Amino acid sequence: MKIKRQNDYGRRKFIKTGISGAIVAAAGVSGITNILSGCYPSKKTNITTIKTGFEQQPLPYKYDALENVIDALTMEIHYSKHAASYSKNLKEAALAENVNMNESLEVMLSGISRYSTKLRNNAGGHFNHEMFWQCLRPKIADNKPGTGLLKIIEEQFVSFAQFKSQFADAAKSRFGSGWAWLYKNKEGKLKIGSTANQDNPLMDLSSVEHKGFPILCIDVWEHAYYLKYQNKRADYIENWWNIVNWDYVQKRYDA
């Protein structure tokens, strides 16, 4: 009986080993890696990233989609002339200064002080506009952030109304051309600030109080609003709140 049990055990081991070998042979090393990885729990990895390339991306809506706030002609000229020239000039400057265009623009902006003024202005102009288009969407009623982001804004700025007022003040008080920003500083706190020309909070040249990861921006260069609003920048800013894409802002905040 003892010999029989040993023989039975030997046959079972042989069959089990043979089957395992057949699986390995059929699946290959990569296949087995996938099979085994499914047998063990793994940590969830947050792979959410937002990267900006050097190419101008298609506008995410038609030129007339933001009418009543931004007119179609302004959008067409702004996108196809002003923003397109930044992208074109950026690539020319990057090529001349041996910039690795396979890396995201965010990487270069973090060390922009090493490069020429031409590269700085056009890199900033391209990044700012690529983000600006995404921050907008066709007008919807009672346009506000989602519950999570709204709560954070209310905690850090007392109320949504006060946040809007502070942001609008930053945009209205920017002398000449520039941008207003909502950004996360290195402590993860939301801050409001503005930058001149085509600078932004990602740049190492930004002042300490205006440095961080931008999640919302408004373009206050005159070409962004002049055809409809002329010199009434405050009216443009007030109406602009109706077309803010809070879903995209939330995405950037989460990233």
N, C-alpha and C positions, 0 to 999 in steps of 0.2 A: 504493500500500500504506500509506503514511503517513497519507493522508486517511482510509482505511478504519479504521485503528487508532484514530484520534482520534474518529471517529464511534461506534465500538464503546464506547470509554471514556465518551463523553458519554451514550450510552444507559444504560450500567450505573449511572452517577452519578445520572441522572434517576430510574431505577427505585428505587435505594437511598434517595434523598431522598424520593421519593413514598411509599414504605413507611413511613419514619420519621414523616413527617407524618401518615399515616393512623393510626399507633399513638398519636401525641400527641393527635389529635383524639378517638380512641375512648376513651383512658384518662383524659384530663384531666390537670391538673397534679399532683394528689395521686397518681394512678395511676402517672404517670411517675416521681415521687419514689420510690415503692415499688419500681418496676422497677429504677431505677438503684441504689438502696440495696442491692439484692440482688447487684449486680455487683461490689461492693467489700467487702473485709473490714471488719468494725467491731469495736470493743472491746466486750467483755462488760460489761454494767452490772449491778451488784448492786442490785436494787430491793427487797431484803428489808427491810421495816420493820414495826415493831409499834406500832400506834397505839390508844389507848383513847379511846372516845367518851363522851358524857355520859349515854347511855342504858344501863340495865342489860341485859346480854345474857342469853339463856337459859342455864340451868345445863347444862353439857355432859354430864351424866349424870343418872340418876334419884336421888331423895333417898336411896334405900336402897342405892345402888351401892357405897358405901364402908363398909357395915356391918362390924362387928367392929373397926373403927377409929373411925369416926364414925357414930353412929346416925342413922337416917332422920329422927327428930323434930328432933334438933339441926340437921341440914342444912336441913330445911324452915323452921324458925324463923329460922335464921341467914340464909338466902338471901331468904326472902319477907318478913321483917320488918326485921331489922337492916340488911342490905345494901340492900334496896329503899328504906328511908327515907333512906339516904345519897344515893342517886341522885335521889330526889324533891327533897330539900332542896338538893342541889347545883344542880339546874336553876333552882330558885327564886332562890337566891343569885346565880347567874351572870346571870340576867335582870335582877335588881335592880342589879347592879354592871357592867352593860354588857360582859360577857365574850363574846367571839366563840366561840360554841359549834360553829362549823364547823371550828375548829382542834382538834387533838388535846389531850387532857387533859395530856399530858406537857409541852406548851408552857406551859400556864398554871402547872403545878406548879413549873417552873423559875424562875418569878417570883412565887411565891405570897405573898411578903412584902408585895406591893403591895395585897393584898386583905384583907378582913375575916376575923376568926377563924371566923365561920360558914362562909365559903367555904373557908377552909383545912381545917377539920375535915371537911367533907362531901366536898370534892374528894379529900382523902387517903383518907377512908373508902371512897369509891366506887372509886378507882383500886386501892387495896390489895385490896379484895374481888374485883374483876374479875380481878386477877392471881392471887389465891389460888385461885379455882375452877379456873383453868387449870393450876395447879401440882399438881393432884390427879388421880388416876385410880384405877379399881378395883384392888384388891390383886393383885399378881403375885409369883411366887416369885423370890427372889434379886434384888430390885429395886435396880438400880444404874445409874449413867450409862452411856452408850455409851462405846466405847473411847477416842474422841478427848477427850471432856470428862473422863472418868475419869483419863486420863493427866495432863491439866492440873491437876486437883484434887490428884492425888498429888504432882505436882511442887511445887505451891505450899503444900500443907499436910502434906507428908511421906508421909501415907497417907490412904486414904479413911476409915478408922476415926478417925484424928485429926481430920479435917475434920468428921465427924459429931459428935464429942465437943465441938469448939469451937463448932459451930453450936448444939448442944443447950444448951451452957452459956449462950450469948447469949440463947436463948429462956427458959431457966429463971431466969436472973438479972434479967430485965426486971421491975423492980418495978411492981406494978399492971398496968395494961392496956397493950398495945402489940404490937410485931411484931419478929421476928428476920429478918435478910436475908443473902443471899449476893448480892454486887453487884460490878460492874466499876468500878474507879476510873478517873480520867482517863488513867492510864498503861496501862490495859487489864489491870491485875492484879486477881485475885479477892480480895475482902475480906469479912469477916463482921462484922456489927454489929446493933444493935437500936435501935428508935425508940419513943418513948412515944406513947400514944394512937393517932392515925391519921396520924402523920407518916411520911415515907419518904425514901429516899436521893435522890430526884429534886428535892426541895424545896430552894430556896436558903436556907431556914432551918436545914437540917440542919447538924450540926457537920462540920467539914472531913474528919474521919476516917470519917464515915458518909455521904459524898456520892458518888454515882455512878449507874450504870444497874443496877437490880435485875434479877436473873435467877431468884431463888428466894425465897419468903417463907413464913413460918408465922404464923398469927394466934394470939396467946396471950391475947386477951381471954377472960374466963371464959365468955362465951356461946358460944364456939367449941367448948367441951369439957365444960362443967360437968354436964350431964345424965348423962353416962356416967362421967366421971372425978371429979366433985366437986372437991375441992381438990388432986387428984393430977396436977398439970400435967406432972410429969416422965414419968408413964406415958403421957399423951397424946402427948407429944413422941416418946417411944421408939416407940410404935406408928405414929405419923405417917409415919415413914420408909418403911413398907410401901406407902404410897399416893402417894408423890411421883411426879409425871409428868416423868421425866427427859428425855423427848423434847421436851417444851415448854421445859424449862430449857435444853436444847441449842439450841433455836430462838432463845431470847432471847440466849444467849451469842453465837451467830453474828450476830445482828442488831446 
